Every structure is written in structure tokens, then in C-alpha cells.
């Protein structure tokens, strides 16, 4: 999940500039996504997630353990590895954008909390895109036990990293 966990904080850290939605609104008069989803953030977050996945692949293929755990590879051919890593990374940001779209439609302002959805939207996006483009790898690596652990662990990690981002002044809200 490292390639899916990394993009969002780096998109926030390195983002800014032109919003993905071009400041356009829907028929309801609300922005499609808002100022927090920028082209620079999407590209930077995706690329850093992909680089993290490449590093993780290198560790897996050199047979090294990380914190006592042998990491599974993202595939066995270079195209499979890149497709899987890119799907996890890009999918996580697409999931976050999809929830931003939903939040605008239900009239929640930028940064307003939506518990559970805020903590798992990027996971859902990463899993969905990865399942669509790397089904065999996804099914082999995301067993029911792993899914349950990630559904419990991810919100805790998300809340913790958001608090750190808030304290460091990167995020405007601690959630």
C-alpha cells in the first residue's frame, strides 16, 4: 500500500497552482472539485507514489526484509510492476478526488470532515483502479485478512499523519 499511502500527503505538500477543475462549477453552482485538487499536486503526488513503489520493488527483488517483513513484488515483469504501482498511486488520488466531488455535491466546504470516507476514499480508489488493471496481482495480494487489517490500520495512520501535517502547517485542519 506504500504507493497508495504516499501520494496524498505529497500532493498536499507540493501542490498549488492551477486547480484540476479549472475553477469550473456544476449545474448546482458548486465547484467540481475545489482549489485543493491541483494539477501540480496530482502529478507530484502520483510520481512520488510511483517512485516509492519502485523503491519497494527494488527492496523486494533484492530479497531484503523491511522491518522484518519481506515485501511482495508488484509483478514479475517491468510493465506489470509499473502498471500495478501506477494504479495504486494514481488510483489513490482519483479516490480522493471522487470524494472531494461528493463532498461538494452534499455542500461540504473544503476541509470539512466526513468521517470514515475521508480516511478510506484513497484506499477505495487505489483498490478499484488496481483491480481493474492488475486483477491477478490484486487478488493474489489483497486477501480478506489483509483487507481487514488495512481497513483498520489506514484510518489510524491517516488521522496520525493529518495531525502531523496540521502541526507542521501543511494542512489547515487536523483531520
Kinemage of the C-alpha trace (Angstrom):
@kinemage 1
@onewidth
@group {chain A} dominant
@subgroup {mainchain}
@vectorlist {calphas} color= white
{ca unk a 1} P 0.000 0.000 0.000
{ca unk a 2} L 3.003 2.338 0.155
{ca unk a 3} L 2.402 3.656 -3.396
{ca unk a 4} L -1.202 4.406 -2.364
{ca unk a 5} L -0.362 5.945 1.018
{ca unk a 6} L 2.327 8.349 -0.215
{ca unk a 7} L 0.629 10.405 -2.985
{ca unk a 8} L -1.962 12.346 -0.965
{ca unk a 9} L 0.390 13.909 1.591
{ca unk a 10} L 2.867 14.797 -1.150
{ca unk a 11} L 0.095 16.228 -3.340
{ca unk a 12} L -0.820 18.492 -0.408
{ca unk a 13} L 2.811 19.392 0.278
{ca unk a 14} L 3.853 20.013 -3.336
{ca unk a 15} L 0.514 21.101 -4.797
{ca unk a 16} L -0.779 24.512 -5.558
{ca unk a 17} L -1.275 26.315 -8.794
{ca unk a 18} L -3.993 25.534 -11.303
{ca unk a 19} L -6.944 23.537 -9.931
{ca unk a 20} L -7.778 20.354 -11.854
{ca unk a 21} L -11.349 21.544 -12.341
{ca unk a 22} L -10.187 24.851 -13.836
{ca unk a 23} L -12.449 26.588 -11.282
{ca unk a 24} L -15.498 25.321 -13.183
{ca unk a 25} L -18.796 24.718 -11.428
{ca unk a 26} L -21.566 22.180 -11.883
{ca unk a 27} L -25.227 22.992 -12.536
{ca unk a 28} L -25.706 23.322 -8.774
{ca unk a 29} L -23.319 26.299 -8.759
{ca unk a 30} L -20.689 24.461 -6.707
{ca unk a 31} L -17.137 23.806 -7.808
{ca unk a 32} L -16.487 20.404 -9.358
{ca unk a 33} L -13.553 19.658 -7.020
{ca unk a 34} L -12.258 22.858 -5.471
{ca unk a 35} L -8.926 24.626 -5.104
{ca unk a 36} L -7.353 21.813 -3.076
{ca unk a 37} L -7.073 19.469 -6.070
{ca unk a 38} L -4.391 20.860 -8.366
{ca unk a 39} L -2.628 19.585 -11.451
{ca unk a 40} L 0.778 20.061 -9.831
{ca unk a 41} L -0.328 18.210 -6.701
{ca unk a 42} L -1.784 15.332 -8.717
{ca unk a 43} L 1.331 14.933 -10.858
{ca unk a 44} L 3.786 15.345 -7.953
{ca unk a 45} L 1.847 13.019 -5.650
{ca unk a 46} L 1.475 10.370 -8.356
{ca unk a 47} L 5.154 10.479 -9.300
{ca unk a 48} L 6.345 10.256 -5.698
{ca unk a 49} L 3.977 7.322 -5.103
{ca unk a 50} L 5.385 5.613 -8.193
{ca unk a 51} L 8.967 6.264 -7.060
{ca unk a 52} L 8.127 4.824 -3.627
{ca unk a 53} L 6.716 1.736 -5.354
{ca unk a 54} L 9.864 1.367 -7.463
{ca unk a 55} L 11.969 1.558 -4.288
{ca unk a 56} L 9.714 -1.019 -2.653
{ca unk a 57} L 10.107 -3.253 -5.738
{ca unk a 58} L 13.871 -2.934 -5.576
{ca unk a 59} L 13.790 -3.979 -1.905
{ca unk a 60} L 11.523 -6.931 -2.757
{ca unk a 61} L 13.718 -8.142 -5.616
{ca unk a 62} L 16.954 -7.805 -3.664
{ca unk a 63} L 15.451 -10.219 -1.117
{ca unk a 64} L 15.896 -7.723 1.689
{ca unk a 65} L 13.493 -7.503 4.552
{ca unk a 66} L 11.976 -4.245 5.711
{ca unk a 67} L 11.200 -4.133 9.434
{ca unk a 68} L 11.273 -7.936 9.499
{ca unk a 69} L 8.865 -8.261 6.590
{ca unk a 70} L 9.692 -9.495 3.117
{ca unk a 71} L 7.853 -7.229 0.725
{ca unk a 72} L 5.826 -8.770 -2.084
{ca unk a 73} L 6.760 -7.663 -5.602
{ca unk a 74} L 4.280 -5.675 -7.666
{ca unk a 75} L 4.716 -8.110 -10.535
{ca unk a 76} L 7.429 -10.069 -12.295
{ca unk a 77} L 7.864 -8.067 -15.490
{ca unk a 78} L 8.730 -4.395 -15.719
{ca unk a 79} L 5.432 -3.472 -17.435
{ca unk a 80} L 3.400 -5.357 -14.802
{ca unk a 81} L 5.308 -3.670 -11.987
{ca unk a 82} L 4.871 -0.182 -13.445
{ca unk a 83} L 1.162 -0.726 -14.205
{ca unk a 84} L 0.450 -2.005 -10.686
{ca unk a 85} L 2.424 0.729 -8.944
{ca unk a 86} L 0.900 3.457 -11.130
{ca unk a 87} L -2.608 2.102 -10.490
{ca unk a 88} L -2.099 2.168 -6.719
{ca unk a 89} L -0.590 5.663 -6.795
{ca unk a 90} L -2.892 7.325 -9.313
{ca unk a 91} L -5.942 5.417 -8.057
{ca unk a 92} L -5.406 6.748 -4.548
{ca unk a 93} L -5.560 10.342 -5.784
{ca unk a 94} L -8.547 9.581 -8.022
{ca unk a 95} L -10.361 8.135 -4.989
{ca unk a 96} L -9.569 11.282 -3.030
{ca unk a 97} L -10.824 13.446 -5.913
{ca unk a 98} L -14.008 11.382 -6.206
{ca unk a 99} L -14.751 12.004 -2.522
{ca unk a 100} L -13.990 15.701 -2.988
{ca unk a 101} L -16.583 15.713 -5.779
{ca unk a 102} L -19.125 14.004 -3.487
{ca unk a 103} L -18.388 16.437 -0.658
{ca unk a 104} L -19.030 19.390 -2.969
{ca unk a 105} L -22.335 17.856 -4.062
{ca unk a 106} L -23.525 17.462 -0.462
{ca unk a 107} L -22.460 21.055 0.207
{ca unk a 108} L -19.489 20.379 2.473
{ca unk a 109} L -16.846 23.080 2.317
{ca unk a 110} L -13.181 22.410 1.556
{ca unk a 111} L -11.585 20.742 4.549
{ca unk a 112} L -14.884 19.822 6.206
{ca unk a 113} L -14.632 16.382 7.792
{ca unk a 114} L -16.540 13.384 6.512
{ca unk a 115} L -15.501 10.613 8.920
{ca unk a 116} L -14.576 7.214 7.513
{ca unk a 117} L -14.931 8.444 3.920
{ca unk a 118} L -12.026 10.873 4.425
{ca unk a 119} L -9.838 8.081 5.759
{ca unk a 120} L -10.679 5.424 3.181
{ca unk a 121} L -11.500 7.238 -0.074
{ca unk a 122} L -7.945 6.956 -1.367
{ca unk a 123} L -7.797 3.262 -0.446
{ca unk a 124} L -11.011 2.590 -2.359
{ca unk a 125} L -9.658 4.442 -5.394
{ca unk a 126} L -6.338 2.610 -5.273
{ca unk a 127} L -8.005 -0.770 -4.889
{ca unk a 128} L -10.568 -0.145 -7.617
{ca unk a 129} L -8.077 1.036 -10.243
{ca unk a 130} L -5.585 -1.693 -9.334
{ca unk a 131} L -8.289 -4.349 -9.502
{ca unk a 132} L -9.300 -3.083 -12.943
{ca unk a 133} L -5.790 -3.026 -14.453
{ca unk a 134} L -3.921 -5.685 -12.429
{ca unk a 135} L -6.673 -8.071 -11.319
{ca unk a 136} L -4.463 -11.140 -10.870
{ca unk a 137} L -1.939 -9.264 -8.729
{ca unk a 138} L -4.695 -7.622 -6.684
{ca unk a 139} L -6.478 -10.921 -5.913
{ca unk a 140} L -3.186 -12.639 -5.027
{ca unk a 141} L -2.059 -9.893 -2.645
{ca unk a 142} L -5.206 -8.482 -1.066
{ca unk a 143} L -6.545 -11.400 0.885
{ca unk a 144} L -9.504 -10.919 3.214
{ca unk a 145} L -7.161 -10.731 6.229
{ca unk a 146} L -5.006 -8.056 4.587
{ca unk a 147} L -8.086 -6.063 3.587
{ca unk a 148} L -9.418 -6.159 7.161
{ca unk a 149} L -6.063 -5.087 8.613
{ca unk a 150} L -5.808 -2.225 6.122
{ca unk a 151} L -9.365 -1.066 6.798
{ca unk a 152} L -8.459 -0.804 10.495
{ca unk a 153} L -4.878 0.457 10.174
{ca unk a 154} L -5.417 3.025 7.415
{ca unk a 155} L -7.778 5.354 9.339
{ca unk a 156} L -5.363 5.349 12.281
{ca unk a 157} L -2.404 6.188 10.038
{ca unk a 158} L -4.449 8.781 8.175
{ca unk a 159} L -5.517 10.600 11.324
{ca unk a 160} L -1.974 10.499 12.708
{ca unk a 161} L -0.355 11.868 9.555
{ca unk a 162} L -3.027 14.568 9.245
{ca unk a 163} L -2.330 15.738 12.787
{ca unk a 164} L 1.393 15.880 11.965
{ca unk a 165} L 0.613 17.838 8.776
{ca unk a 166} L -1.542 20.248 10.764
{ca unk a 167} L 1.154 20.791 13.404
{ca unk a 168} L 3.739 21.405 10.652
{ca unk a 169} L 1.414 23.908 8.966
{ca unk a 170} L 0.962 21.812 5.795
{ca unk a 171} L -2.737 21.163 6.451
{ca unk a 172} L -5.316 23.707 7.591
{ca unk a 173} L -7.326 21.130 9.543
{ca unk a 174} L -6.150 18.266 11.765
{ca unk a 175} L -8.454 15.711 10.082
